[in-house]
């Protein structure tokens, strides 16, 4: 996702949601090695975090992407979870 797209205006959510608007951000990391089953399990637990909308693994590119509400989570919190799960990141993909 480009920086311009990441800074786009808030996206309206479906009716009945706790908040009428969210500031969605997507961040992608290149991984040093493929994820293990344990790392995937820990990411699944993180998926229940308030503000995290989704994550996806692109095994062909060895990348991990997160989509989150920037008003609820910060990039540093996402990076912290990666560290706790012992997921080695080669770099942030821009």
C-alpha positions in Angstrom: 0.0 0.0 0.0 1.4 3.4 -0.9 1.9 6.1 1.8 -0.7 8.2 0.1 -3.2 5.3 0.3 -2.3 4.8 4.0 -3.0 8.4 4.7 -6.4 8.4 2.9 -9.5 9.6 4.7 -11.2 7.3 7.2 -13.2 4.5 5.7 -16.9 4.2 6.8 -17.8 0.9 8.4 -21.0 -1.1 8.3 -24.0 0.1 10.3 -24.1 -1.1 13.9 -20.3 -1.0 14.4 -18.8 0.5 17.5 -17.3 3.4 15.5 -18.5 5.1 12.4 -15.1 5.6 11.0 -11.7 3.9 11.1 -8.3 5.0 9.9 -7.1 1.9 8.2 -3.4 1.3 7.7 -1.7 -1.6 6.0 1.9 -2.5 6.8 3.9 -5.3 5.1 7.1 -6.9 6.4 9.6 -9.1 4.5 10.4 -12.1 6.7 13.9 -13.6 7.2 12.4 -17.1 7.1 9.1 -18.8 6.6 6.7 -18.8 9.6 6.5 -21.8 11.9 3.2 -23.3 13.1 3.9 -21.8 16.5 4.4 -18.3 15.0 1.2 -18.7 13.0 -0.7 -19.7 16.2 0.7 -16.6 18.1 -0.4 -14.4 15.2 -3.9 -16.0 15.4 -4.0 -14.9 19.0 -2.9 -11.4 18.0 -5.8 -11.4 15.5 -8.2 -11.0 18.4 -6.5 -7.6 19.3 -8.8 -4.6 19.4 -8.0 -2.6 16.2 -6.4 -5.3 14.2 -8.6 -6.0 11.2 -6.6 -8.7 9.4 -3.3 -10.2 8.7 -2.1 -12.3 5.7 0.9 -14.3 4.8 2.3 -14.3 1.3 4.4 -17.4 1.3 5.6 -16.9 -2.3 7.1 -13.5 -1.4 7.9 -14.4 2.2 5.9 -11.4 3.4 3.5 -10.7 6.3 0.9 -7.9 6.1 -1.3 -6.4 8.7 -4.3 -4.2 8.3 -5.2 -2.2 11.4 -7.1 0.8 12.8 -4.4 3.4 13.4 -6.6 5.1 16.0 -6.5 1.9 18.1 -3.0 0.4 17.3 0.4 1.8 16.5 3.0 0.4 14.2 5.3 -0.1 17.2 2.7 -2.3 18.8 2.5 -4.5 15.7 6.4 -4.7 15.7 6.3 -5.6 19.4 4.0 -8.5 18.8 6.3 -9.8 16.0 9.2 -9.7 18.4 7.2 -11.6 21.1 6.4 -14.3 18.5 10.1 -14.4 17.6 9.3 -13.5 14.0 12.5 -12.2 12.4 11.8 -9.3 10.0 14.2 -8.5 7.2 12.7 -5.1 6.4 9.5 -3.1 6.2 8.2 -3.2 2.6 7.4 0.2 1.2 
